[in-house]
Amino acid sequence: MNSVATAFSTMFPKKEAQLPSWASIPSVVPNKVVAAAPAERKIELYSTEYYITCGLGGVASCGLTHTAVTPLDVVKCNMQTNAAKFPSIGTGFSVIVKEQGLAGLFKGWVPTLYGYSAQGAFKFGLYEYFKKTYADMAGPEMGKKYQSVIFLAGSASAEFFADIALCPFEAVKVKVQTIPGFAKGISDGLPKIISTEGVSGLFKGVAPLWGRQIPYTMMKFGAFENTVVALYKYVVPKPKSECSKGEQLGVSFGAGYIAGVLCAAVSQPADNLVSKLNATKGATVGDIVKEMGIYGLCTRGLPLRIVMVGTLTGLQWGIYDAFKVAFGLPTTGATEEKKK
């Protein structure tokens, strides 16, 4: 816990209370690198308010998108936990609608909204912080040489904390979606888990969640950053500096979708483990591996998850960068000069 406190105290140094510029009258800070925001307001890059703004962008990015695809998530989780009853995507949708009505496809949307909003705040806000911190530690020359390593290390560090924030909500979500009659949502599901399994029951899936989300996020950020570079270098016919904000956001969505497809494949085995652990009381990782087999862990629900995660990741990067642009910040991703 001391290391966590140290990280946050470094990220938020003690100084005069300061609200984000979009929530207060801005002040001009001389001799500092700043990014122009709407209505002449300014946000200092890599300042506390910069990281807060990025965190809020993560809330909008992850919370809204995950909630929007709740029906796909409901079907996916049921396919993972009861393959006999839900053998395919089409069957999954039809069985749920037949037995529970259309409302059954939206079960668990509240814990989804809360959980992924919290995760998004930590994921994106801390990624920006750790990426800058590790780049400063490496120095300009080494930082450029090992840029991809910095992307991977920064995203892994951020996701470690993001998953702790997500885990209790994920536990409630999976049970609500896959166990008929367990609970209606977070208001009755959360206390029910605590009363039957203790507080530890909310966090029993954190290790598999790390196993799913840390590789996923490393791929999500590492592939995205490098795809952005490649798109501007080889596909987009002009430098990033000459592209409109709309064109830059189009690149963000495209790079995000490509990264999302890779993310789904890398994290699929752990995703199956998380769903089964949260749906099956008393089950262990070993039990689930024995039941599903390696092939099943890697492939069950994968086609649906590729569609879901690819679209989700593309939209997340699009929303996140649109949020940053709205407050005068640059879109994510470095560029290299085109070869003449």
Salt bridges, closest charged atoms under 4 A:
GLU44 OE2 - LYS32 NZ 3.69
ASP73 OD1 - LYS76 NZ 3.60
ASP73 OD2 - LYS173 NZ 2.65
GLU99 OE1 - LYS85 NZ 3.04
GLU128 OE1 - LYS131 NZ 3.92
GLU128 OE2 - LYS324 NZ 3.38
ASP136 OD2 - LYS132 NZ 2.61
GLU159 OE1 - LYS123 NZ 2.75
GLU170 OE2 - LYS173 NZ 3.88
GLU170 OE2 - ARG212 NH1 3.55
GLU197 OE2 - LYS175 NZ 3.49
GLU197 OE1 - LYS204 NZ 3.54
GLU225 OE2 - LYS131 NZ 3.01
GLU247 OE1 - LYS238 NZ 3.24
ASP271 OD2 - LYS76 NZ 3.02
ASP271 OD1 - ARG212 NH1 2.65
ASP271 OD2 - ARG305 NE 3.35
GLU291 OE2 - LYS276 NZ 2.90
GLU336 OE1 - LYS233 NZ 3.04
